[in-house]
Amino acid sequence: MKRIALAFALATALSAQAIEYSQVQADKSTVTFVYQQMGVSVDGHFKKFTSQLSFDPAKPTAGKAVFDVALASVDTGAPEGDEEVAGKQWFNTKAFPSARFVSSSVKSLGGNRYEVAGQLSIKGKTQDVVVPATFSAQGNTGVFEGSFTIRRADFSIGEGSWAKFDIVANDVRIKFRITAISK
Amino acid sequence: MKRYTSTAIALHWLMAILIFGMLALGFYMQDLPLSPEKLQLYSWHKWAGVSVFLLVLVRLAWRLTHRPPDLPASMPKLLQFAAHAGHLALYALMLVIPLSGWLMSSAKGFQTVWFGVLPIPDLLDKNKELGDLLQTVHMSLNLLFAVVIAGHIGAALKHHFIDKDDILTRILPRHSKEN
């Protein structure tokens, strides 16, 4: 009996060491964005995105993440805004339905801070991005949080009459909060 | 003839011009397709709305400390009452309409930043249903405002051309010849 208990404790300890967070909880995860409109901070979010990730805090460099954000699920706060940004001059969701992030490396910055490098593809254009993120875990639930800034012009988001930055700024801050549980 | 004070006259006509501009801009811009120009017009409308609200406060303070000339004694009591009620409605709408626009902006998640510099705090959190409701409120109050203004102008013209009293001329800017 003692031996079984010991084996069980050991197994638990081992699994705790190699706990891998990989099941993303869509209902507890958000992808939002913030931009400046004539000096006024305006935010919105995406209602639909899928992700595959695996992250073990004991082996952060082995971590991997792939995100696909359904651009047509954008919520700008106004129906006419949603319609507009789905259109050709913005996301052109008919031709490019999703934005994709694929991680290439994960670096530990000490504590619960990490740096995820990867490639972000929107509207047929791909850019290297570095995303700082924090990770905190409670039991088998882990939360990744972070934000990074992209320039919409790098992805031709907002062309034609929107191409100037006097009304809608070039910088767009992407914020995310991803909840994942371990298997 | 007892006239309004020059300050009251100046405030009246300055606000008349601003309010006509705001009503026209408001009804015009809402039907525009979304474009940078539309967003710009909305910002300008909101900046002007804050400005008009501040002017209304100045005007109210002046009105409360300076008694306006009396209505002609020949006016029937009922019409005198109607005139006071009409003016009260105009003041109330001048106060409430900018407030409804500000609250609507807050609920819709678009903060008002006066002239792009001074952020006006959001009293309401972002809430789609409330935003749509306040949009209807803002719109309805403006339709009502347009009706009351039409009555105001109609009454002024009736006083001038039918009753031939000094109700209209005492609010007109003083003619240089009369000085």
HADDOCK unambig.tbl for C-alpha pairs under 7 A between the chains (distance, minus, plus):
assign (segid A and resid 38 and name CA) (segid B and resid 116 and name CA) 6.35 0.50 0.50
assign (segid A and resid 39 and name CA) (segid B and resid 116 and name CA) 5.39 0.50 0.50
assign (segid A and resid 40 and name CA) (segid B and resid 111 and name CA) 6.57 0.50 0.50
assign (segid A and resid 40 and name CA) (segid B and resid 113 and name CA) 6.37 0.50 0.50
assign (segid A and resid 40 and name CA) (segid B and resid 116 and name CA) 6.95 0.50 0.50
assign (segid A and resid 42 and name CA) (segid B and resid 109 and name CA) 6.98 0.50 0.50
assign (segid A and resid 42 and name CA) (segid B and resid 110 and name CA) 6.18 0.50 0.50
assign (segid A and resid 77 and name CA) (segid B and resid 108 and name CA) 6.51 0.50 0.50
assign (segid A and resid 77 and name CA) (segid B and resid 109 and name CA) 6.71 0.50 0.50
assign (segid A and resid 80 and name CA) (segid B and resid 34 and name CA) 6.87 0.50 0.50
assign (segid A and resid 161 and name CA) (segid B and resid 36 and name CA) 6.93 0.50 0.50
assign (segid A and resid 162 and name CA) (segid B and resid 36 and name CA) 6.34 0.50 0.50
assign (segid A and resid 167 and name CA) (segid B and resid 36 and name CA) 6.15 0.50 0.50
assign (segid A and resid 167 and name CA) (segid B and resid 40 and name CA) 6.88 0.50 0.50
